[in-house]
Amino acid sequence: MIDDENMNTRIEIRESAPCDLASIEKLYPDAFPEENLLPLVTELLQEPPIILSIVGIINSSLVGHAIFTKCGVAACTDQVALLGPLAVARAWQRQGIGSAIVRAGLQRLESAGVAHVCVLGDPNYYGRFGFEPEAGVVPPYPLPPEWRGAWQMVSLRSSEPPLRGRLSVPKPWLQPGLWAP
Ligand SMILES: CC(C)(COP(=O)(O)OP(=O)(O)OC[C@H]1O[C@@H](n2cnc3c(N)ncnc32)[C@H](O)[C@@H]1OP(=O)(O)O)[C@@H](O)C(=O)NCCC(=O)NCCS
């Protein structure tokens, strides 16, 4: 159980368990009414190599979820993760839950020795966790110009030489539609 300093409510953040699946299946259509991310989420949850799937629980209800997938960059032995998707139930958005989940996830990955975490998302949101626009590591598919600033990375430890190359992602992420507007 953690008390996030930005939150008035106590939130428990823990790794997801098989018993969370029904709640996760309700969460995504609620958080993303115009996008069907459930096939991606269920595939990621069924197939390794997922690094971390964490949920936020308030008063026994699952209110948020995030997945960190194990990826790689050619010729580099450092562990690299991809954050996504991240979802918070509509009724609970903008109350610090997404932030608490991302921060807890990054802490756990750092303890597990993960060196870098990539994300495709709004820099105004992910910048607060240390993510910065990334040019050395490129996404698996080219992004449209208006999305370039959305490709970001945070380093939890340094790499020498700095990481360069295309991010290799596991099969569920190999869908061009996930990387285009
Ligand atoms: C995006 C999302 C995960 C953020 O989680 P949250 O718990 O609502 O956000 P937090 O309370 O931690 O953070 C709130 C801050 O994020 C900003 N924010 C919330 N949603 C945002 C979004 N979609 N884009 C950019 N900023 C966003 C708020 O403006 C607020 O900023 P402030 O602190 O400067 O006022 C959540 O709103 C959500 O699930 N949205 C729908 C799905 C989605 O768009 N997911 C994107 C990630 S793949």
Ligand as a Chemical Component Dictionary entry (heavy atoms), coordinates in Angstrom:
data_LIG
# 
_chem_comp.id                   LIG 
_chem_comp.type                 NON-POLYMER 
_chem_comp.pdbx_formal_charge   0 
_chem_comp.three_letter_code    LIG 
# 
loop_
_chem_comp_atom.comp_id 
_chem_comp_atom.atom_id 
_chem_comp_atom.alt_atom_id 
_chem_comp_atom.type_symbol 
_chem_comp_atom.charge 
_chem_comp_atom.model_Cartn_x 
_chem_comp_atom.model_Cartn_y 
_chem_comp_atom.model_Cartn_z 
_chem_comp_atom.pdbx_ordinal 
LIG C1  C1  C 0 -3.698 9.365  -19.419 1  
LIG C2  C2  C 0 -4.027 8.708  -18.080 2  
LIG C3  C3  C 0 -3.357 7.360  -17.999 3  
LIG C4  C4  C 0 -3.467 9.621  -16.977 4  
LIG O1  O1  O 0 -3.749 9.062  -15.716 5  
LIG P1  P1  P 0 -4.453 9.974  -14.613 6  
LIG O2  O2  O 0 -4.524 9.198  -13.371 7  
LIG O3  O3  O 0 -5.740 10.475 -15.181 8  
LIG O4  O4  O 0 -3.439 11.183 -14.543 9  
LIG P2  P2  P 0 -2.748 11.784 -13.246 10 
LIG O5  O5  O 0 -3.807 12.165 -12.275 11 
LIG O6  O6  O 0 -1.667 10.910 -12.797 12 
LIG O7  O7  O 0 -2.085 13.075 -13.841 13 
LIG C5  C5  C 0 -2.895 14.167 -14.094 14 
LIG C6  C6  C 0 -2.162 15.071 -15.009 15 
LIG O8  O8  O 0 -2.050 14.440 -16.272 16 
LIG C7  C7  C 0 -2.642 15.251 -17.254 17 
LIG N1  N1  N 0 -3.300 14.318 -18.166 18 
LIG C8  C8  C 0 -4.275 13.464 -17.875 19 
LIG N2  N2  N 0 -4.598 12.779 -19.001 20 
LIG C9  C9  C 0 -3.791 13.233 -19.965 21 
LIG C10 C10 C 0 -3.659 12.942 -21.342 22 
LIG N3  N3  N 0 -4.421 12.012 -21.974 23 
LIG N4  N4  N 0 -2.717 13.596 -22.052 24 
LIG C11 C11 C 0 -1.939 14.523 -21.433 25 
LIG N5  N5  N 0 -2.035 14.846 -20.142 26 
LIG C12 C12 C 0 -2.949 14.211 -19.424 27 
LIG C13 C13 C 0 -3.621 16.132 -16.543 28 
LIG O9  O9  O 0 -3.820 17.318 -17.245 29 
LIG C14 C14 C 0 -2.902 16.362 -15.241 30 
LIG O10 O10 O 0 -1.935 17.369 -15.424 31 
LIG P3  P3  P 0 -1.587 18.396 -14.255 32 
LIG O11 O11 O 0 -1.033 17.552 -13.134 33 
LIG O12 O12 O 0 -0.561 19.283 -14.878 34 
LIG O13 O13 O 0 -2.877 19.026 -13.907 35 
LIG C15 C15 C 0 -5.549 8.550  -17.866 36 
LIG O14 O14 O 0 -6.152 9.824  -17.868 37 
LIG C16 C16 C 0 -6.216 7.696  -18.921 38 
LIG O15 O15 O 0 -6.295 6.482  -18.772 39 
LIG N6  N6  N 0 -6.723 8.319  -19.970 40 
LIG C17 C17 C 0 -7.399 7.625  -21.042 41 
LIG C18 C18 C 0 -6.492 6.712  -21.757 42 
LIG C19 C19 C 0 -5.270 7.409  -22.315 43 
LIG O16 O16 O 0 -5.357 8.445  -22.974 44 
LIG N7  N7  N 0 -4.097 6.813  -22.086 45 
LIG C20 C20 C 0 -2.868 7.390  -22.590 46 
LIG C21 C21 C 0 -1.728 6.569  -22.190 47 
LIG S1  S1  S 0 -1.501 5.234  -23.353 48 
# 
loop_
_chem_comp_bond.comp_id 
_chem_comp_bond.atom_id_1 
_chem_comp_bond.atom_id_2 
_chem_comp_bond.value_order 
_chem_comp_bond.pdbx_ordinal 
LIG C1  C2  SING 1  
LIG C2  C3  SING 2  
LIG C2  C4  SING 3  
LIG C2  C15 SING 4  
LIG C4  O1  SING 5  
LIG O1  P1  SING 6  
LIG P1  O2  DOUB 7  
LIG P1  O3  SING 8  
LIG P1  O4  SING 9  
LIG O4  P2  SING 10 
LIG P2  O5  DOUB 11 
LIG P2  O6  SING 12 
LIG P2  O7  SING 13 
LIG O7  C5  SING 14 
LIG C5  C6  SING 15 
LIG C6  O8  SING 16 
LIG C6  C14 SING 17 
LIG O8  C7  SING 18 
LIG C7  N1  SING 19 
LIG C7  C13 SING 20 
LIG N1  C8  SING 21 
LIG N1  C12 SING 22 
LIG C8  N2  DOUB 23 
LIG N2  C9  SING 24 
LIG C9  C10 SING 25 
LIG C9  C12 DOUB 26 
LIG C10 N3  SING 27 
LIG C10 N4  DOUB 28 
LIG N4  C11 SING 29 
LIG C11 N5  DOUB 30 
LIG N5  C12 SING 31 
LIG C13 O9  SING 32 
LIG C13 C14 SING 33 
LIG C14 O10 SING 34 
LIG O10 P3  SING 35 
LIG P3  O11 DOUB 36 
LIG P3  O12 SING 37 
LIG P3  O13 SING 38 
LIG C15 O14 SING 39 
LIG C15 C16 SING 40 
LIG C16 O15 DOUB 41 
LIG C16 N6  SING 42 
LIG N6  C17 SING 43 
LIG C17 C18 SING 44 
LIG C18 C19 SING 45 
LIG C19 O16 DOUB 46 
LIG C19 N7  SING 47 
LIG N7  C20 SING 48 
LIG C20 C21 SING 49 
LIG C21 S1  SING 50 
# 
